[in-house]
Amino acid sequence: MSEWSPYDEDSPKVHYDLAGWSPDQQSDLVELLVESEILHGWEGSELIVPDWAEAMVDDWCSKIEGEDRTVVAGPEVEFDLSEWDTHQLSRCAEALVTARIPHRWESAIVVVSEHDALVTEKLIESFDDLGIEIIVDES
């Protein structure tokens, strides 16, 4: 038996339309998927998970839709990723979670502590060589 794949037509799966979710909410969900080692994929703004994970993902979605956003303490650095599509933003969110970099999203801007800015910048550059505007907020 082969491993489950979100792109295999024969794999039993569930689609979640997350077009109305912020990148921050999507990041929170991806973090839970990664921590739980649940394979997943994306088709545009639709998240694809194995059918056996449906109840768990439904529960997480309900909780995330009602949560407060993460606060990054200290001086902040913002990375403007507004030129990126939903798939790229989701991949970035997943990589930040995997790298255990505390962050939050403000629309398509990812906010990290000044301490994590260099690592975040390198991570972002590894995805795409777009012109990314870096804004340091000293507040």
GIJO-V680694 format. One line per field, one symbol per residue. ss: DSSP state (2 for helix, 1 for strand, 0 for the rest). phi: phi as a letter, one per 40 degrees, with the letter a starting at -180 (. if undefined). burial: + if it has 16 or more other ideal C-beta (glycine too) atoms within 10 Angstrom, else -. A space follows every 10 residues. Layout:
BEGIN
ss=???
phi=???
burial=???
END
This chain:
BEGIN
ss=0000000000 0011111000 0022222222 2222200001 1110011111 2222222222 2222000000 0000011111 0000022222 2222222200 0011110011 1112222222 2222222000 001111100
phi=.cccbcbccc ccabbbcbdc ccdccccccc dcccccfcca abbgcccbbc cccdcccdcc cccccbcccc bccgdbbbbc bccccdcccc ccdccccccf ccaabbgbbc bbcdcccccc cccccccacc cccbbcbcc
burial=---+-+---- +-+--+-+-- ++++++++++ +++----+-+ ++--+-++++ --+---+--+ +--+------ -+---+++++ +--+-+-+++ +++++++--- +-+++--+-+ +++--++--+ --++------ -+-------
END
